[in-house]
Amino acid sequence: MKIAFASDHAALEQRDSLIACIREMGHTVMDCGSRSSRPVDYPDYARKAILAVIEGRADEAILAAGSGIGMTILANKFPGISCALCTDPQAAEWARRHHDANIIALRCRKQSLKENLHIVKTWFSHQFSEERRFKRRIRKLMDISKTIYKGELP
């Protein structure tokens, strides 16, 4: 799979190891930045990764930031995106198996590299459940999203 990866300055210390982990799992990485320790605006980089998924240039994305909250909020404003902030492996498993998330966000402050690597590996090691109840819920989420969003891509 092709994975878009975006980060801000707060994730700089973890970004190279996270990208290496994704590659070691056999995926291609589209690096959407940032590669700087200078403060940057996370929406600028997250948007690149999100649009790569929407436009089909990437299959999924991983967003990494200080808290991951802002990137999660931004991602979920786009049609067809389901982004989960994953702060532990259980959340990563549920994001994949129950919610079919096509993007996950990681927090890099107050979360060790070891923990984030475990989260990434967990997310990639699971598939969407395909159980009727999960499919029904995902369909409802997407239907609601379509009725709310009627404009051009931000």
C-alpha positions in Angstrom: 0.0 0.0 0.0 1.0 3.6 -0.5 0.9 5.6 2.8 0.9 9.3 3.0 2.8 10.5 6.1 2.6 14.1 7.5 4.0 15.5 10.6 4.6 18.8 12.3 7.7 20.0 14.2 6.6 18.3 17.4 6.9 14.9 15.7 10.3 15.6 14.3 12.1 13.3 16.7 9.8 10.3 15.8 9.1 10.9 12.1 12.1 9.1 10.6 11.6 6.0 12.8 7.9 6.0 12.1 8.5 6.2 8.3 11.1 3.5 8.5 8.6 1.2 10.4 6.0 1.8 7.7 8.5 0.9 5.0 9.8 -2.2 6.9 6.2 -3.4 6.8 6.3 -3.4 3.0 4.5 -0.1 2.3 5.6 2.8 0.2 5.7 6.2 1.9 4.7 9.5 0.4 6.4 12.0 2.7 4.2 15.1 3.0 6.6 16.9 5.5 7.4 18.7 7.6 11.1 18.0 8.1 11.9 21.0 10.2 12.3 21.6 13.9 11.0 25.2 13.4 7.4 25.6 14.4 5.0 25.0 11.5 1.3 25.0 11.0 0.1 21.4 11.1 -2.9 21.9 8.8 -0.5 22.7 5.9 1.1 19.3 6.1 -1.9 17.2 7.2 -3.9 18.6 4.3 -1.3 17.3 1.8 -1.6 13.7 3.2 -5.4 13.9 3.4 -5.8 15.1 -0.2 -3.4 12.3 -1.3 -5.9 9.8 0.2 -9.0 11.5 -1.3 -7.4 11.8 -4.7 -6.2 8.2 -4.7 -2.5 9.0 -4.8 -2.2 7.2 -1.4 -4.3 4.4 0.1 -4.1 5.6 3.7 -2.3 8.1 5.8 -0.6 8.5 9.1 -0.5 12.0 10.7 1.9 12.7 13.6 1.9 15.8 15.7 2.3 17.1 19.3 -1.2 16.0 20.5 -2.6 14.7 17.2 -5.9 16.3 18.1 -5.8 19.2 15.5 -4.8 16.9 12.7 -7.6 14.5 13.6 -10.2 17.3 13.6 -8.9 18.6 10.3 -8.9 15.1 8.6 -12.5 14.4 9.7 -13.7 17.6 8.0 -13.0 16.0 4.6 -15.6 13.8 2.8 -14.7 10.1 2.7 -12.1 10.4 5.5 -12.3 8.5 8.8 -9.4 9.5 11.0 -8.9 8.2 14.5 -6.5 9.6 17.1 -4.7 6.5 18.4 -3.0 6.8 21.8 -2.7 3.0 22.4 -2.7 -0.2 20.4 -6.3 -1.1 21.4 -7.5 2.2 19.8 -5.5 1.4 16.6 -7.1 -2.1 16.4 -10.6 -0.7 16.9 -9.9 2.1 14.4 -9.2 -0.5 11.8 -11.5 -3.4 12.8 -14.6 -1.5 13.9 -14.4 1.9 12.2 -12.5 1.2 8.9 -10.3 4.3 9.5 -8.3 5.2 6.5 -6.2 7.6 8.5 -4.7 7.5 12.0 -3.2 10.3 14.0 -0.5 9.9 16.5 0.5 12.1 19.4 4.3 12.5 19.8 4.3 14.6 23.0 3.7 12.5 26.0 3.8 9.4 23.8 7.0 7.4 23.3 8.4 6.3 20.0 8.1 2.7 21.2 4.4 3.2 21.9 3.7 4.9 18.6 5.6 2.1 16.7 3.4 -0.4 18.5 0.3 1.6 17.5 1.4 1.7 13.8 2.2 -2.0 13.7 -1.2 -2.8 15.3 -3.1 -0.7 12.9 -1.5 -2.4 9.9 -1.9 -5.9 11.3 -5.7 -5.7 11.4 -8.4 -5.6 8.7 -11.9 -4.2 8.8 -14.2 -6.7 10.4 -16.9 -6.9 7.7 -19.4 -7.8 10.4 -22.8 -6.5 9.4 -23.2 -4.2 12.4 -19.9 -2.4 11.7 -20.7 -2.1 8.0 -24.1 -0.7 8.8 -22.6 1.9 11.1 -19.9 2.9 8.7 -22.5 3.3 5.9 -24.5 5.6 8.2 -21.4 7.7 9.0 -20.7 8.1 5.3 -24.3 8.9 4.4 -24.4 11.6 7.1 -21.1 13.0 5.9 -22.4 13.2 2.3 -25.5 15.2 3.4 -23.4 17.7 5.4 -20.6 18.2 2.8 -21.7 19.8 -0.5 -18.8 22.1 -1.4 -15.4 22.0 -3.0 -12.5 20.4 -1.3 -10.9 22.8 1.2 
